[in-house]
């Protein structure tokens, strides 16, 4: 089975972003079946997951700060 490596990175990025946005403690792990089928899959997935996770955490923090600012503005 041939796995599109761009898809592996993209799926990792999407899963990582969702995990970071949800406030999970760590980036998700790749599908062990797909990783067994293609040795490069896991590495590409993990690269994407790390990037997405970092961006998800940044977005979560940005939204939190915006919410706090809106609350402060309403209290004035």
C-alpha positions in Angstrom: 0.0 0.0 0.0 1.3 3.4 -1.0 0.6 6.3 1.3 0.7 9.9 0.1 3.3 11.5 2.4 1.7 14.9 2.0 -1.5 13.4 3.4 0.4 12.0 6.4 1.9 15.4 7.2 -1.5 17.1 6.7 -3.4 14.6 8.8 -0.8 15.0 11.6 -1.1 18.8 11.4 -4.9 18.7 11.6 -4.9 16.2 14.4 -2.2 18.1 16.3 -4.1 21.4 15.9 -7.3 19.9 17.2 -5.4 18.4 20.2 -3.6 21.7 21.0 -6.8 23.7 20.6 -8.6 21.3 23.0 -5.9 21.8 25.6 -4.6 18.2 25.5 -1.2 17.6 27.2 0.6 16.2 24.2 0.4 15.9 20.4 -1.4 12.8 19.1 0.4 9.7 17.9 0.1 8.3 14.4 -2.0 5.3 13.4 0.2 2.3 14.2 -1.2 0.3 11.2 -0.3 3.0 8.7 3.1 3.5 10.4 3.7 -0.3 10.0 2.8 -0.1 6.3 5.1 2.8 5.5 8.2 3.6 7.5 8.1 7.3 6.5 4.5 7.8 7.5 5.1 8.0 11.3 7.8 10.6 11.0 5.9 12.8 8.6 2.7 12.5 10.7 4.7 13.4 13.9 6.2 16.4 12.2 2.8 17.6 11.2 1.3 16.8 14.6 4.0 18.8 16.4 3.5 21.8 14.1 -0.3 21.6 14.4 -0.2 21.1 18.2 2.0 24.2 18.7 -0.4 26.3 16.5 -3.4 24.9 18.3 -2.0 25.9 21.6 -1.1 29.4 20.3 -4.7 29.8 19.0 -6.2 28.5 22.3 -4.1 31.1 24.2 -5.1 33.9 21.8 -8.8 33.1 22.2 -8.4 33.0 26.0 -6.7 36.4 26.0 -9.4 37.9 23.7 -12.1 36.6 25.9 -10.5 38.1 29.0 -10.1 41.4 27.2 -13.7 41.4 26.2 -14.8 40.7 29.8 -12.6 43.6 31.0 -14.0 45.9 28.4 -17.6 45.1 29.4 -16.8 45.7 33.0 -15.6 49.3 32.3 
